[in-house]
Amino acid sequence: MTDGDAETGDNPETEKDAETAGNAKPDATDSQRRATKRELGVELIEHLETDELSLPAVIDRLETITTSPSLTREILDTAERRGLIERENGQIRVRHGGSFVRFEQQVVARDGEFTCRRCGAGLSTGHFISFETGELGPFGSDCIRKVVGRDT
């Protein structure tokens, strides 16, 4: 195979997220899905309840949205351009503008059979965060607090 082959994922320009892998060409739906995930990631960063995190800790949280390295970079670049974060020496400083997850208003608990998006545990109650862009989850009661930075 040649360098940049889309199947190998070597070329970040053609790298596909898990949901679009296998499609020959990204279509408008793929682009919309990617844009939605990007905005959801930026909203998650905007709502982090901590002043500073290591880059791996931020990536751990973003992996609840995507496992695509190129989309993760896009999310971080967008958040930095919008003035939500500063990056330096592998650390991410979050600039707060009064945004944080209001658990009583933004977190919805649903009963059912779920798998936590952060740790993979089976759940009988899934907790979902409602952002303007969409909903993120399900999470267990401990993981949701870690994802938003309330617990480290």
N, C-alpha and C positions, 0 to 999 in steps of 0.2 A: 504494500500500500504506500501511497505517496504522502509526503508531509501535508498536513492540513486536511486529510481525509475526514469527512464529517463523522464517520462511524467510530473513529479512534478518539474523537474529542480533543485532538491535539491543537486544533486551531480555535482560539477563543472566539473568533468572528463567527464560526459556524457551530459552536458548541450548543448542544441542545439540553434543555432541562429534561428531567425524567419523563414528564408528561408529553413531550413532543418528540422524544427519541423514537426513531422508526418512521417518522413522516419524512417523505422525500424533500419537501420544501415547506418551510413555515408559511402558514396562511394567515389571514387577518385575525382569525381566532387565536392562533398561537401568539401573535404580536399583542393582542389585547390581553391574553392571559399573562404574558410576560410583564406588560405594563401594570396590570393589576397587582401582580406579585411584587413588583418594584415599589409601588405606592404603599402596599401593605407593610413591606419591610421598612420603608421610611417612616410610616406611622408608628410601627413598633419601636423604632429607635427614638422617635420623638417622645414617646411615652415611657421610656426607661426611667425607673425611679432610683437612679444611682448617678453619681457625678462622674465616675471614671471606671472603665472596664478595660481589660486586656483585649486585644484584637481576637484571640481565640474565644474569649467569653462572649463577645458580640457575635462572632460567627456561629457559636453554639446556639444562640437565640435565633439568628437568621435561618439556621437549618430547619427550624420549624415551618419555614415558608418555602425554602428552596435548598437543594443540594448542589446547584449549579454554581461553580466558582465565578463564572463571568457575570451571572445575575447578582451574586453577592457583592462583587466589586461595583457593579452598577448601582446597587442600593446604597453602598457606603459613599460612592462618589456623589450621588444625588443628595444624600443627607449632608455631606460636607458643603456642596455648592449652595444649599439652602440655609447654611449657617446653623444646622442642628448639632453638628459635631465638629471637633477638631481632632486630627490624627497626628500623633508624634511618637516615634520610637516604639511602635507596637502597642501604644495605649490610645484609647478612644475617650475623649472628654466630651460629655454630653452637656450641651447648653440647654438650660431649662427655661421655658417660657410659660410655665404654669401648667404644662401638660403632664398628666399622669393618668393611669387607669383608675377610674372610679368604680371600684368593685361592685358597689350597690347598683350602679346604673349601666356599666359596660360589660359586666361578666354575667353570662347566662349559664345556669346549670341545667343539664338535661339528663334524664335517666335513660339508660339503654346499654348496648354493648359497644364500647369504644376502645380505641388504642391511643394512648397518650402520644402526641406528636413529638414530645421532647425525649421521653425515656423508653417508650415502647410498651409500657405496662398496660395490662388489660384493665378497663375501667367499667364500673356499673353506672357511674355518674361522670359525665364529661363536662368540663368547664370551657366555655367559649368566650373570647374577647370580641366585642363588637366595636369595630373602627368604622370611620366614614367610608373607607374603601371596601370593606367587607368584614368577614368574620374569620377569626383565627382560633384554631383548636381542633380537636379536643385536647384538654390537658387534665391531669390529676390536680387535686387541691394544692399539693406542694409544688408541682412543676409550674403551675400558672404564676405563682408568686416569684419563682426563680426567673421565669421568662421575662417578666416585666421589671425585674431588678429589685423587687420588694424584699426578697430574701436572696442571699448570695450562696 
